[in-house]
Amino acid sequence: MRLKTVLATAIAAAALPLAASAQASCQDDERLYAMGDFLEAQRNGTAEPLRLTAETYLNLTPRAREIIGDNLRLLDASCNTMQVVDGEPPVRVEMPFPLLYNAFKDAVLRGDERTSGILLRSFRAEPMDSAGFLGLFTLVSEDQALVERLASAAGMTPHRGADRNNNARCEERPSYLHHADLFVRFGGQVNGYEGRAWYTSGSKSEVTSVEDNLTHEFSALRGRNCEVAKSIVLTTASAAGAITIDMGNNNLTGYWRHQSGKIVKEAYDNWLEAGAPDDARPQSLFD
């Protein structure tokens, strides 16, 4: 089966900035907008804890967070409240990845290590479907300094550009991170239609979501003869809970198949052993 190619920017635009908050139905405490009155009530010992969504809490200014302290109850996705101790909830709160990423990036840019630390320790990315996760294989930034700062704050090592081929060496080896790397760092998992997602990559600079029949080209790197290594992409997808296969297909045919079929058969058998139903075979891979 011939696979259609989807532009990376189109998938990424749908996956990152437009995600809706799961807490949209929860209402923030109106006293948030009368902070002077709340502060006075705290001094008098009469202030009841503020009730805020996690999204609003992450967007508080450092001064507002200092005033509120632990006199706060966070609302989870079901609008249940939880007590905050030393500025952190007792369990990890699940949130859409775009909200976590934007809050984390903002905290890193303003040098707010306390907030970035709270995000990493106390929040987790909501699971994402296979097509949405594919769209996260876009570069976080081409700004090398920003990439290094984000990676350092997240306790990660950024990737380095790989040689384009044996005869074209990557001279600059720029640092890069995909949004998918930070999704995994925040505990995110990708869900397939029958439990686990399938991703394949051949000799071209692209990765395919088998279930969705979508192909995503790797991002171009700045630097002469430098490219994203497909092993990095497949490793990240595996860390998110997906099954990954390096097909190594023929460049000329454009079809996703392996001559012997052995790699695919072994991966499929492992999938069945992991508990997948017998009729859950991804048809686009086995046709």
Protein Blocks (a to p, Z undefined) as FASTA:
>chain_A
ZZddddfklmmmmmmmmpccfklmpccdfklmmmmlmmmmmmnopaccddddfklmmmpc
fklmmmnmmmccdddfkopacddeehiafbdcdddfklmmmmmmmmmmnopaklmmmmmm
mgccddddfklmmmmmccfbfclklmmmmmmmnopacdddddfblmlccfklpadddfkl
mmmmnopacddfkopacddddfbdcdddfklopacdddddedehiacdfklmmmmmmmno
pacddekpafklopacdfklmmmmmmmmmmmmnopafklccfklmZZ
